[in-house]
Amino acid sequence: MASQSSQSLPISAERKTIIETIQRYQVVVIEGDTGSGKTTQLPQICLEAFASNTRVIGCTQPRRIAAISVAARVAEELGDLGRLVGYKIRFQDKTTTATRIKFMTDGVLLAETRNDPLLRQYGVIIVDEAHERSLNIDFILGYLKKILDKRPDLKIIITSATIDTKAFSRHFADAPIISIAGRTYPVTVRYRPQESDESPEETNLLDHCLTTVQELLTNRPEGDILLFLPTERDIREYAKMLEDVQPGLEVLQLYGRMAAADQHKIFRQGKKIKLIVATNIAETSLTVPGIRYVIDSGLARISSYNVRSKTTSLPVCKISQASCEQRKGRCGRVGPGLCIRLYSEDDFTSRETFTRPEITRSNLAEVILQMLSLRLGDPLEFPFIDPPSTKTIREGYRLLAELGAITGKKKLTKRGRIMADLPIDPCISRILIEASARNCLREIQIISAALAIQDPRIRPADKQQLNRADTAHKAFDHPFSDFLTYLNLWQSFHEELQGGRRSWSQLKKFCSRHYLSFQRMREWFDLHDQLKRILGQRKAFCENKEPASYAQIHLSLLTGFLRNLGQKVQGKNYLGTHNKQLMIFPGSGQFAKSPEWIVAGSLMYTNRFYAINAASISVEWIEEAGKAFCRYSWTNPRWRKKTGTVIAEETVSLFGLTLIGGRLVNFPKRAAKNREIARDIFIHAALIEGQLSKRYTFLDTNKRRIDRWRQMEEKLRTRDIVVDDAGLFAFYDRVLPDSVYDQTSLERYLKNKAAGRSLLVEDKDILLRTPDDCELLHYPKSIQVSGKKIGVDYHFTPGNEADGITFRVPIGSASALKTERFEWLVPGLFPEKLGFLLRSLPKNVRKRLVPLSDATDKILDDLDYGRGPLLPSLEQSIHKLFGFAVGRSDWKKELPQHLTPKFALVDPRGRVCLRGNNIQELLTESPKTPEQKQQQKIDPFSEKIHPLAGKEYSEWDFKKLPGEIILRDNNGNVTQILHVFLHPLPEKAVVKIGFTTDYHMAQATTQKGLLMLYRLQFSEGYKAFKRRCKTSLTGPTMLQFAALAPSQKALIELFTDYVLNRMFAGSQTGIPGQEEFLEMVRRIQDQGFYTVAQGILEATIQQLKKRREALERIQKIFLTSKQKGHTLPQVQDHFYGALDFVFPLSFLQDKIYLDPVELDRQMRGLRIRLERFYVDPLKDQQKQEQLNPYINAYEEILARKEELPDEAKKQLTIFKEMIDEYRLRLFSPEIRSRTPVSPKKLDKQKALLRKLY
């Protein structure tokens, strides 16, 4: 049965041995080097060995292209019997009932286990290329081992390259191993590492490859060259490098994303030497003919699943020794071969012997799902050759739980059973289920099928073609979603269909125009049709008739891709779940847009995490889709009276990513565990503090009872009668059910009448003790004074002005009352007041009353309480009882706050008009009767306002002058507040007392009047000083002030006012007391008025001279530069302004004090700046531009100075000082700074000023 060409293959020599072994043993392992013929010959040998067996000989291949090509080769070799050979790959079944040899992908065999668990259609199963140890291969090997006992007639042949075949033998109970020689010709291995000690990842690998190829070509090789590089990008860059360097060489690229036509070029024969630059796709998947030389970089992208980050990475890694040998095996088939390894022999021997099986570096969610569906038991007990780690299995279960595929007991849910039936990744199948619920199944079926295949958009090797491909692909781009780009592509094709029916010829034309892979597009359509067919068999899945919205589609996508979220951090950087730092893949349509939140179809790690297939989403959608996995936390729970609920700030996070922060929510409604806390807050805030929007009978009743007893505490000045809030809380906590935690639940509870009664407090619930009646009698609600009933308010608030008792005195009765009665307070407080008065007596008096407690009792018994003035009554009683006299001056005048009687003058309606401690003063300030007419327009100097109003004084002699007067209407309501001021009358040499409602006018006028009053105390000294001013203010100095006053006389007045203001600056706000005023006068008298004034004058003139020198220096520098031909920008006015800023000529008029030390610093700084300006005016201008924003801001605010509040004026002064300091820092940094200043601090001060005005 063997063809003539197959007779030359190494396997032919072992044909008889193989037949005997497979007939004798159920499982046989056959190892053979590449080129031994095991793939094509074993099915034919089985056909011969089991000729009478009508069951199918199944042969699995790891890749579709291998299944198709090997089937064709075997059919060709069998000649007339070729009809017995068929193949089956995803969406293509090229088998018939007559098929005896069936080539298929390992995924197809796994899929068949669903309907044929014992694989009864097969008599022989050949697992080819088992050494690749893909996920499917390991699963198949484990599955076959489980069914061996139930299928003793089933023959299993495992073929492998000479790579750890003993592991397969051990797995199947030491199955026999048949070894087959492989290569026809010897292969020489040459190691050619880079000269640098650095690893290839860190040096220029491509340059090294280029040099190696050039050296090889100089020897005129016979045969083609196969170069292995790790990435598609490396292949492209290397091809560009060779374009001009080696024109006689045919360079072909080979990688997975290439168009099929480009891949097939490697099989064509040509006259030129071919250099095939490939990824590890050429390692096992394709056998490239004519290869005599292999150049191995020793690197490849190897997929690996990271359990911790929950992502699949695709880093460039060193391949194992076994893979190196596989690559070496690509040459030596047509003649002696040469394998050049671009690494050292030591590097080779230090590498792992075998590539780690895929099952140990993959997400096992899909495997676990299928195992649960097929009821294959626990993955930890499944007979894998190399069992995956517990962590990986646990992570697979976790993902399935997140997708809702399994229960907490690891059983399939209804959703999980549907997912297991779908031939796609569990995440994508979860999306389909959600799409049905959200009425967007039609669109999601299209997108899901696209996500399950390789991207159909191809990337041509030719640069010009690549640019055209990019342009063609952009036509499908969606502005917000790469997922909808697939939808656009699908719809674009279907819109071009003629007659509405899809044909492969139309698809080919469409793919050609738009640079799409026909094979992948066809696979996409086939998978879509398959999904549609499977889902169509379920009643719950119905396609939507109306187009789905963006939100519907992406909410569905989110359910499967919750792990693939990203929040924009900065620029193009995103923070993903589980604290991953990621970026949108540069080839994505969303890369340039960088939306705030994204979801991705997958995350891939190369040198960093990339989001593949990204879409812009709303953060609210994430919470909606992933609510079951969101973590909710709450802070600052508090009562809100308006809504009658406990609210809190909610933070929502998902897999470590904060979705929402600070959202106000109904705290107890968010989680049952919150209700206990909410109930406590509700009791404190609503029931105890009374923060409710409605009134409730039980609360009003309770409040009246509690207030009554708390009033007793105010009277008795104690807190040991009524329970505190904790005691009241304990009552409500006891009687309220746990279900009451807000106003709504309270009203629901109160619908039961008995519930309302249970919430009423009784005395036993709130009292710590019950005061006796006798005790309460000493604290009456009112007292009789002059036949009038005067109410008494009690306040127990130590440290507060209201502490003690307040007598409520009607305005109409106030003048008729005998006020001495109030000195006795009330009977309950009087003993304490008496004790205080006795203890505060001078020691020589007090010692005659010891023991004071006995003396106090005796005096209390002797006194006629409440009759007559208090102090005379006490003096008489002491004289009577103890035989000595107490002087009036011995009594302490200042009493503790609670022992001092306080008064509230109330109108007939009971409203308080005035409060104070001195009833006499209150009486003089209040209207005598409620019927008094409203105050007419105020004359500021009218005696009707105050007896001192309009009085003139030349010295301080206005005692009892109030700071302000309160005017009220006949109802006791305040109508006006008048402020006192001193009005200067220079012509009379006096000041006059006046009152005005304008506070600022009163302050300003008082300042002038006060200076005049001080001046009047030094008449002779002032006259002498004025003469001194007249002689001093002449010459150049006078010229500087010409603009400030119309004449020398006016200027002298300005100067004298300035000097006076400096002398008496400590008393410029308000009218000082007599003692303060006289102290200031005495201090100036001691120093000598003329001496002090002259000193201020001379210091000021010296400062003015320095100003003039600075002014002349400015003028000189510009004049000199003009004469010498040294051109300077004409900015004289700017320097004049800078001088005026630090030393304004208006300082006299504005009464500004110029600190001489600070002024010297600023003048020196200006001088230094001028010198540097002369040398480099441009640099000066640049520095000035840094200062200008602050000067402009200062002048803008200064223009509104009169409107500014006092605090703003104070901060404006600080701002100017900071600007002056910053000017020195910019232009003369050698002058030591008084305080650190920076633009940041200036901006902060500027912002503060803007807030204040």
Order of alpha helices (4+ residues) and beta strands (2+ residues): alpha-beta-alpha-beta-alpha-beta-beta-beta-alpha-beta-alpha-beta-alpha-beta-beta-alpha-beta-alpha-beta-alpha-beta-alpha-beta-beta-beta-beta-beta-alpha-beta-alpha-alpha-alpha-alpha-alpha-alpha-alpha-alpha-alpha-alpha-alpha-beta-beta-beta-beta-beta-alpha-beta-beta-beta-alpha-alpha-alpha-alpha-alpha-alpha-alpha-alpha-beta-beta-beta-alpha-alpha-alpha-alpha-alpha-beta-beta-alpha-beta-beta-beta-beta-alpha-alpha-alpha-alpha-alpha-alpha-alpha-alpha-alpha-alpha-alpha
